[in-house]
Amino acid sequence: MSSLVNDRELASSLDCPIVDGQHQAQHVAPHSAEVGGIPVNRALPRRQRRLIGAWCFLDHIGPAGFAADDPGLRVGPHPHIGLQTFTWMLEGEILHRDSLGTAQVIRPGQVNLMTAGRGISHTEESLSGEATLHAAQLWIALPEADRRTDPRFDHYPRLPRWQEEGVELTLLVGEFAGRSAPTLTFSPLVALDLASPRGSQLRLALRGDFEYGLVALEGDLEIEGDTFITHELAYLGRGRDEVTLALPAGGRVLLVGGEPLGEEILMWWNFVGHSKAEISEAQRDWEAESPRFGSIPEFDGPRLTPPPLPWKA
């Protein structure tokens, strides 16, 4: 869509237009930046699209290479509430530590899932000697009824994997094609990694009550004749029962979807909440070093400091 009015209308709609009997997909350009020298492309949230199911944040990190004296990724202690952090590792290794006492290395082909609930803090850092980093990092908004659940951490080293039409599929969360992932969820969700070593065309069955989006992680993606460049989000909306994808040789795509959340959520810094008061309280507690978020004494470095709230607390 070219006009701001139509952008707003489409952003608030769960249904993409149908032209000549064919569903259209919405193009959502990512925000591109460098964080500590690491390229990051943020596909969610964007002005054109804030949520896909309960998925509320999607960063495509890297691929990045590090010099021998470069420490790579190093993110100090910071808090979360009201969400799950979801890391899908493609290259490199990251050490996760949190205020529950967890210390877990995530390797390619694995998922780390941290449920913040009422409050948790964590750190992330590349292992010594790591030369590369490539990952997708997402947030899942917890429904209001579960927003104060107990914090926890889960690591998934083995996930359902299979091949179709020359495409290698990995089910990261939810159910798909008669398979079920063990990943903990609080609302109906799905995430699927598709890798095509030699180039392929693949038809995927979809649920009409789910909304879906796809991001090309490596190479461009073609959806029924419409091309989406690397890092760009293709929002499919809901109401589809299938979609046909064309991937180039070496192409990789991440599909995410879910039942529309049906709740308004607010995002500020590292917090997801259902009211400004809830987020303001969390920020005050973090700044006061409240026991709510615990501590990570094993990390040698300062805690992250939030920017001032954009509203009067």
C-alpha positions in Angstrom: 0.0 0.0 0.0 1.3 3.5 -0.8 -0.8 5.8 1.2 -0.6 6.3 5.0 -4.4 5.9 5.3 -4.2 2.5 3.6 -1.2 1.5 5.6 -3.1 2.2 8.8 -6.2 0.3 7.6 -4.1 -2.7 6.6 -2.1 -2.6 9.8 -5.3 -2.9 11.8 -6.8 -5.7 9.6 -6.1 -9.4 10.0 -7.1 -10.0 6.4 -5.0 -9.2 3.3 -6.8 -8.1 0.1 -8.0 -10.6 -2.5 -7.4 -9.6 -6.1 -8.8 -11.7 -9.0 -9.5 -14.5 -6.5 -5.9 -14.5 -5.2 -4.8 -13.6 -1.7 -2.2 -10.8 -1.6 0.6 -10.5 0.9 1.6 -7.3 2.7 5.2 -6.1 2.3 6.6 -5.0 5.6 10.1 -3.4 5.4 12.4 -4.1 8.4 14.2 -1.6 10.5 17.9 -2.1 9.9 20.6 -1.2 12.4 24.0 -2.2 13.8 24.1 -3.2 17.5 27.6 -3.4 18.7 28.8 -3.9 15.1 26.3 -6.8 14.6 23.7 -6.2 11.8 20.1 -6.5 13.1 17.0 -6.3 10.9 13.7 -5.9 12.9 10.6 -7.2 11.1 8.3 -6.8 14.1 7.0 -4.6 15.5 6.7 -2.1 12.6 4.2 0.6 11.8 2.6 -1.6 9.2 2.3 -4.6 11.5 2.5 -4.9 15.3 1.5 -8.5 16.0 1.2 -11.9 14.3 -0.7 -14.1 16.7 1.1 -13.5 20.0 4.4 -12.9 18.2 5.2 -9.3 19.0 9.0 -9.0 18.2 11.2 -10.5 15.5 14.9 -9.6 15.1 17.0 -11.2 12.4 20.5 -11.1 13.8 23.5 -11.3 11.5 24.9 -13.2 9.8 28.0 -11.5 11.3 31.7 -12.5 11.5 34.0 -11.5 14.3 37.8 -10.8 14.4 39.9 -12.9 16.7 40.0 -10.0 19.3 36.3 -9.2 19.0 34.2 -10.5 21.9 31.1 -10.7 19.7 27.7 -10.5 21.3 27.7 -9.3 24.9 24.4 -8.1 26.4 24.5 -7.2 30.1 21.8 -8.0 32.7 18.4 -6.7 31.7 14.8 -7.4 32.7 11.6 -8.8 31.1 8.0 -9.1 32.0 4.9 -10.4 30.3 6.6 -12.3 27.5 8.6 -15.3 26.3 12.0 -14.7 24.6 12.5 -17.2 21.8 15.9 -17.8 20.2 16.4 -19.9 17.1 20.2 -20.4 16.5 21.5 -20.8 12.9 25.3 -20.2 13.3 27.6 -19.6 16.3 26.9 -20.3 20.0 25.5 -18.0 22.7 25.7 -18.5 26.5 22.4 -17.6 28.2 22.4 -16.8 31.9 19.4 -15.7 34.0 18.3 -14.8 37.5 16.9 -18.3 38.1 20.5 -19.6 38.0 20.4 -21.0 34.5 23.5 -21.2 32.4 22.8 -22.7 29.0 24.7 -22.6 25.7 22.5 -22.6 22.6 23.9 -24.1 19.4 22.7 -24.2 15.8 19.5 -26.0 15.3 18.3 -25.4 18.9 15.7 -23.2 20.6 16.1 -21.3 23.9 12.8 -20.2 25.4 12.7 -18.0 28.5 9.3 -17.3 30.1 9.5 -13.9 31.9 6.1 -13.9 33.5 6.0 -11.6 36.5 9.8 -10.8 36.1 13.2 -12.2 35.2 16.6 -10.9 34.1 19.2 -12.4 31.8 22.4 -11.9 29.9 23.6 -13.1 26.5 27.2 -13.4 25.3 29.1 -15.1 22.5 31.4 -17.9 23.6 35.2 -17.2 23.6 36.6 -17.9 20.1 33.3 -17.8 18.3 33.8 -16.3 14.8 30.2 -16.1 13.6 26.6 -15.3 14.7 23.4 -15.8 12.9 20.0 -16.2 14.7 16.4 -15.2 14.9 15.2 -13.8 18.2 11.6 -13.3 18.8 9.2 -12.3 21.7 5.9 -13.9 22.4 3.4 -11.8 24.3 1.8 -13.7 27.2 -2.0 -13.4 27.3 -3.3 -11.2 30.1 -4.4 -14.2 32.2 -0.8 -15.6 32.2 1.2 -12.4 32.4 2.2 -13.0 36.0 3.1 -16.6 35.6 6.2 -18.0 37.3 9.4 -17.3 35.4 11.1 -20.3 33.9 13.7 -21.4 31.3 13.4 -24.2 28.7 16.0 -25.5 26.3 15.0 -27.5 23.2 18.0 -29.3 21.5 15.8 -31.7 19.5 12.9 -30.6 17.4 10.8 -32.3 14.6 12.6 -32.3 11.3 11.7 -33.7 7.9 12.0 -33.1 4.1 9.4 -32.2 1.5 10.2 -31.3 -2.2 13.8 -30.7 -1.5 13.1 -28.4 1.5 14.4 -29.2 5.0 11.7 -28.3 7.5 12.1 -27.8 11.3 9.1 -27.3 13.5 10.1 -24.9 16.2 6.8 -24.5 18.1 3.2 -25.7 17.7 1.7 -28.3 15.3 2.2 -28.7 11.6 1.8 -31.5 9.0 0.8 -34.0 11.7 3.9 -33.2 13.8 4.1 -31.5 17.2 7.0 -29.6 18.8 7.6 -29.9 22.6 7.9 -26.1 23.0 5.9 -24.5 25.8 3.1 -22.1 24.7 0.4 -20.1 26.3 -1.6 -19.4 23.2 -2.1 -21.2 19.8 1.2 -20.6 17.8 3.3 -22.1 15.1 6.9 -21.5 13.9 8.6 -23.3 11.1 12.1 -23.0 9.6 12.4 -23.9 5.9 15.8 -24.4 4.3 16.4 -25.1 0.6 19.9 -26.3 -0.3 19.3 -26.5 -4.0 16.3 -24.3 -4.6 12.7 -25.5 -4.4 9.0 -24.8 -4.7 6.8 -25.9 -1.9 3.1 -25.7 -1.1 2.2 -25.4 2.7 -1.2 -26.1 4.2 -2.3 -23.4 6.5 -5.0 -22.9 9.1 -7.7 -20.4 8.2 -8.1 -19.2 11.8 -4.4 -18.4 12.1 -2.6 -15.3 10.8 0.8 -15.9 9.3 4.0 -14.1 8.3 7.2 -15.2 6.7 10.7 -13.6 6.7 13.5 -14.5 4.3 16.6 -15.2 6.4 18.8 -16.1 3.5 18.1 -15.3 -0.1 14.9 -13.8 -1.5 11.5 -15.4 -1.2 8.8 -15.7 -3.9 5.2 -16.1 -2.8 2.9 -16.9 -5.7 4.8 -14.6 -8.0 5.4 -11.8 -5.5 9.1 -11.4 -4.5 10.2 -10.5 -1.0 13.8 -9.6 -0.5 16.0 -10.9 2.3 14.9 -9.6 5.8 11.6 -8.4 4.5 8.4 -9.6 6.3 5.6 -11.0 4.2 2.3 -10.8 6.1 -0.2 -13.3 4.8 -3.1 -12.5 7.2 -5.6 -15.1 8.0 -8.3 -17.0 5.9 -5.8 -18.9 3.8 -5.8 -22.7 3.6 -2.5 -22.9 1.7 0.4 -20.9 0.3 3.0 -21.7 -2.4 6.6 -20.6 -1.8 9.6 -20.6 -4.2 13.1 -20.6 -2.5 16.4 -20.1 -4.2 19.4 -22.4 -3.8 20.7 -21.8 -0.3 17.5 -20.0 0.7 16.1 -20.1 4.2 12.7 -18.8 5.5 11.1 -18.5 8.9 7.3 -18.8 9.1 5.5 -17.7 12.2 1.8 -17.8 12.9 -0.9 -18.0 15.5 -4.4 -17.4 16.5 -5.0 -13.6 16.8 -4.3 -12.5 20.3 -7.4 -10.4 20.6 -5.8 -8.3 23.4 -4.1 -4.9 23.3 -0.5 -5.0 24.5 2.0 -2.3 25.2 5.8 -2.7 24.6 8.4 -0.4 26.1 12.1 -1.2 26.3 12.3 -4.9 27.4 8.8 -5.0 28.9 5.5 -6.3 27.5 2.4 -5.3 29.4 -1.3 -4.7 29.3 -1.2 -1.2 30.9 1.1 1.7 31.3 0.9 1.3 35.1 2.2 -2.3 34.8 5.2 -1.3 32.7 5.9 1.8 34.9 6.0 -0.5 38.0 8.4 -2.9 36.3 10.7 -0.1 35.3 10.7 1.4 38.9 11.5 -2.1 40.3 14.4 -2.6 37.9 15.9 0.8 38.6 15.5 0.2 42.4 17.2 -3.2 42.0 14.2 -5.0 43.5 14.4 -8.7 44.3 11.7 -9.1 41.7 14.3 -9.4 38.9 17.0 -11.2 40.9 20.6 -10.9 39.9 23.3 -12.6 37.8 26.5 -12.4 39.8 28.4 -14.7 37.3 28.2 -11.9 34.6 31.2 -9.5 34.8 29.6 -6.2 33.7 27.1 -3.5 34.4 23.3 -3.9 34.3 21.5 -2.2 31.4 19.7 1.1 32.2 16.3 1.9 30.6 15.6 5.2 29.0 13.1 7.5 30.7 9.4 6.4 30.3 7.7 8.2 27.4 4.7 9.0 29.6 4.1 10.3 33.1 4.4 7.4 35.6 
